Amino acid sequence: VGGLYGYINTFPMFNRSRIVGNTAGSQGGGVHIFSSDPIHATSFRNSVVADNVAGEAGGGICYGTGPLDITNCTSAGNSAPLDSGGGLWGGEYIEAAIKNCIFWGNSVGQINSPAAIAVTYSDVEGGWSGTANIDADPLFVDPINGDYSLQVEPPESLCIDAGDNSVVEHLATDVLGAPRIANCMVDMGAYETQLVVPDWENPGDPGDRKSTRLNSSHIPLSRM
C-alpha cells in the first residue's frame, strides 16, 4: 500500500492536497482506488501527485473502475514499470476526465489505460489527443526540491493562462490557497500564477506602475 488505498464503492475527494514521496510494492504508489462508487466520482482538484513509486502499475495513481475527475492537478516525477502508467494507470472500466492538468516527467509513461480517457486543456508529455492540449516542458521552478509551481521569468511556462475557466467555477483557490484565476485565464496545474500591480514608483500615476508576475508561492520572480 502506498499513500492511500480505497477498496470498493469508495469516492475520496482530494482538494489542495500534496501526495508526495510514497511507495507501493505493487499498485498505486500515491493512491490506489480498486473500485470507485459507480455514481460519485473520486476527485482530485488543486493537488500535486509527485515522486511516488509503484512496483507494478500507477506510480502516481492506480484506478481500477468507476468515474474519476482530475482538475487542475500536477502529476510529476512518479514512476512505475514499462507501459504501466507512471502518472496514472486506469483499468478497462475507468471513466476519467482530466482537465487543466500537467502530466510531466513521470516514468515510464504519463497515462496508461485500455479505456478512453478524456483529456482537455492539459500539458501531457509525449502529447495526448483532446481539446487545447499541449506537449511542452511546463518549466517547473524547482522540481528537484519539490517546487512544481510554474516559471515566470523568461522563458515563461506555456501552462500559464492556458486552462479552461469553465471547469474551475467551483475552485476558489490553488493548492497553496492563492486565488485560482488571477489573470483572466486559469493556469494548467495545481499552482496559479499571480499578477500583481504594486505601487513601486509614483503610486499616484497609474501610467508609471510596473506589473509583476508571482508564482503561487508568493515569491516575486520578475518585473515586466
N, C-alpha and C positions, 0 to 999 in steps of 0.2 A: 504494500500500500504506500502510495506517495503522499501528497499533501492532503487529499480528501478523497474518500470513496463513498459512492452512493449506489445502493443495490437496486431495488425495484420500486417503481412509482414515486420516485424522488424528483424534486424540481428545485434545487437550490438556486438562489438568486445572489450573484456576486455583483456588488457595486462599489466602486472606489477601493478595489482590493488589489493586493500585491501577492501573487502566488509565485514564490521565488525560491530556487535552490533546494527543491525536493527530489527524492529519488525513489523509484519503484522498481522492484526486481522484474516485474512483468509488464503491466499496462498502466498508463496514466501517471507519469511522473509528477505532474502538478495536480490534476484532477482526473478521476476515473468515475464516470457515471455508467453503470451497467445497463440500466433500463429506466428511462425517464417516465414521468407521468404522461399518458398519451394526450392529455388536453392542455396542461400547463407546461410551458416551455421552461427548461433550465436557461437562465440568462447570465451573461457576462457583460457588464457595462462599465465603462470608465476604469478598466482594470488592466494590470500588467501580469502576464504569464511568462516568466523568463527563467532561463538557466535551470530548468528541470530536466531530469533524465529518466527514461524508461528502458527497461531491458528488452521489451518486446515491441510495444506499439504505443503511439501517442505520447511523445516526450512531454509536451505541454498539457494537452487534453486528450483523453481517450473517451469516446462517447459511443455507446452501443446502439440504442434505439430511442426514438421519440423526437419531439421538437426541441430545437436548440437555437437561441438567439444570441449573437455576439455583436455588440455595438460599441464602437469607439474603444477598442482594446488594442493592446500591443502584445504580440507574441514574438519573442526573440530569444535566441541562444538556447533553445530547448533541443534535446537530442533523443533519437530512437534509431533502431537499426534500419537498414535499407528498405525503402518503399513502405515504411510503416508510420509515416506522419510525424516528423519532428515537432511540428507545431500542433497539428490536430489530426487525429485518426478517427474516422467515423464509420460505423457499421452500415450494413446494407439497407437498414430501415431508418436511418437518420433523416430528419427533416430540418436542415440547417439553413439559417440566413445570417450572413456575415456582412456587416455594414460599417463603413468608416473605420476600417481596421488596418493594422500593419502586421503582416507576417513576414518576418525577415531574419535571416541568419540562423534559422533552425536547421537541424540536420538529423536524418537525411530527408530532405523534402519539407515543404511547408504544410500542405494539406493533402491528406490521402483518404479516399473513401470510394467504395463502389457505387454509392448513391450520388445523385446530382446535388451539389451544394451551391446555393445561390450566393454569389459574392458580388457586391457592388461598392463603388466609391472606396476602394481599398488598394493598398500597396502590397502586392504579393510577389516575393522574389521568384523569378522564373516566369511570371505572368499568370493570369487567370482570366478566363472569359467572363465578361459581365460589364454592366454599365459603369463607365468612368473609372475603371480600374487602371492602375499604373504598375510598372515594374521598374522602380528607381530606388537607389540607395536612399533610405529615409534620413540619413545623416544624424544618427543619434548623438547626443552631446558627449557622453562618456559611457558607452555600454560596458566596457571592461569593469568599471566601478558601479555598474547598476543604474546609471542615469540614462533612461530611454526617452527623455524629452528631446525636442527637435531643434536642430541647429538653426540659428537665425543670422549669424554672421555669414557674409558671402563665402561660399555659395549657400543660399538658403534652402532648407529642405523643401522638396516638392510636395510634401504631405501637408504643408501649412495652407490653410484656406482651400483645401481640395475635397472636403467631405460634402455630405448631403444634409442640409439643415432640417429637412422634413422628418428625419428619423431621430432627432435629438430634442424635440419639443418638451419631452418629459425629463431631460437630463440637464439639470441646472449648472452643475459643476464638473470639472475634470477629476482625475484621480487624486489630485492634491487639494481640491476644493476651490480652485480658481474658476472664474466664470467660463462656462462651456463655449459660448460663441462670443469671441472678443473682437472680431474684426469683420463683421458681416457674414463671413463664411466659416463654418466649423472646420477644424483640422481633422485629419485622419489620426487614429491612435488614441492612447489614453491621456495624453497631455495636450493642453490647449495653449498655444502661444498667445501672449497678451500684447496688445497695442496700447501704449500709454502716451499721452501728450503732456509732459511736465513743463512747468514754467521755469526753465533753466535760465533763459535770457529774456529781459524785457517782458515780464509777465503781463504788463498792460497792453502789449502789442501782439495779438494773435499771429500776425504775419511773421514775427521773429521766433515763434516757438519751433522747437525741434521735436520730432517724434522718435520713439524708440520701441523696438520690439523686446519683449521679455519672454524667455521660456517660462513654463508654468511653475518652475521652482523659484520664480520671482527674483532672478538674478539678472540685472541689465547686461545685455551682451553686445549691443551695438547702438550707435546713433545714426539715424537715417536723415 
